[in-house]
């Protein structure tokens, strides 16, 4: 009926941070530009840039490549670190509660993660 495992082995997992950084700084700006184009918008239309909170350097590079001022980056990374899949909704909730994000604001979001998958969305708040 069931399976009995009498012996198991495992290896330590490790992340190749340099490759993740290169991947994210290459793909995230591209996927955001595609989403903006699909929405009939440009980076100039963005009120806020909300990215997966993995690394502030990644967020800075993505903003630079899009031509978005760093002041428009929503981040809570310094307070909580990388909260994995919860990073975008947690940062958005905090920004709304703090009164940063207001009705009608355009938020460009992008995430990346497990298996180096990625995605983006352009939101109009409210």
C-alpha positions in Angstrom: 0.0 0.0 0.0 2.5 2.6 1.1 6.1 3.1 0.3 8.8 2.5 2.9 12.1 4.3 2.5 14.8 2.7 4.5 17.6 5.0 3.5 17.7 8.5 2.1 20.4 10.9 0.9 20.5 14.5 0.2 22.9 17.2 -0.8 23.0 20.7 0.4 21.2 23.2 -1.8 23.0 26.3 -2.8 22.1 29.4 -4.7 24.4 30.8 -7.4 23.8 34.4 -6.4 25.9 35.9 -9.2 23.8 34.0 -11.8 20.5 35.0 -10.1 21.6 38.6 -10.1 22.5 38.5 -13.8 19.3 36.8 -14.6 17.1 39.2 -12.7 18.8 42.4 -13.9 18.5 41.1 -17.5 15.0 39.6 -17.5 13.0 41.9 -15.1 13.5 45.1 -17.1 12.6 43.3 -20.3 9.4 41.7 -18.9 8.4 45.1 -17.4 8.9 46.8 -20.7 6.8 44.2 -22.4 4.0 44.6 -19.9 4.1 48.4 -20.2 3.9 48.1 -24.0 0.9 45.8 -23.7 -0.7 48.4 -21.4 0.0 51.2 -23.9 2.3 52.8 -21.4 6.0 53.7 -20.9 8.2 53.9 -17.9 7.3 57.6 -17.6 3.8 56.5 -16.7 5.0 54.6 -13.6 4.2 56.1 -10.2 5.8 53.2 -8.3 8.1 50.3 -9.1 7.4 47.2 -7.0 9.7 44.3 -7.4 10.4 41.1 -5.5 12.3 42.1 -2.5 15.4 39.9 -3.0 18.2 42.4 -3.2 18.4 46.2 -3.2 21.1 46.2 -5.9 18.8 44.3 -8.2 16.0 46.8 -7.6 18.4 49.7 -8.3 19.7 48.2 -11.5 16.1 47.5 -12.8 15.1 51.0 -12.0 18.1 52.4 -13.8 17.6 50.3 -16.9 13.9 51.4 -17.0 14.9 55.1 -16.4 12.7 55.1 -13.2 14.0 57.3 -10.3 15.0 55.3 -7.2 12.6 57.3 -5.1 9.8 55.5 -7.0 10.9 52.0 -5.7 8.7 50.5 -3.1 10.9 48.6 -0.7 10.7 47.1 2.8 13.8 45.0 2.3 15.8 46.8 5.0 13.1 46.1 7.5 12.2 42.4 6.8 14.8 41.0 4.4 13.7 38.7 1.6 10.2 37.4 2.5 10.1 35.1 -0.5 6.8 34.8 -2.3 5.2 37.2 0.1 7.5 40.1 -0.7 5.4 41.9 -3.3 2.1 41.8 -1.5 3.7 42.7 1.9 5.6 45.7 0.4 2.4 46.8 -1.4 0.3 46.5 1.8 2.8 48.5 3.7 3.0 51.2 1.1 -0.8 51.6 0.9 -1.1 51.7 4.7 1.7 54.3 4.9 -0.2 56.5 2.4 2.5 56.2 -0.3 0.3 54.5 -2.9 -2.9 56.4 -3.6 -5.9 55.9 -5.8 -5.1 56.1 -9.5 -1.3 55.4 -9.0 0.3 53.1 -11.6 2.4 50.4 -10.1 4.8 48.3 -12.2 5.3 44.9 -10.5 7.7 42.1 -11.3 8.7 39.0 -9.5 11.2 36.2 -10.1 12.0 33.2 -8.2 12.0 29.4 -8.0 13.5 27.8 -11.0 14.2 31.3 -12.3 10.7 31.9 -13.4 9.4 35.5 -13.7 6.4 37.6 -14.3 5.1 41.1 -14.3 1.9 43.2 -14.1 1.0 46.8 -14.4 -1.6 47.9 -11.9 -3.7 51.0 -11.5 -4.5 51.3 -7.8 -8.0 51.9 -6.5 
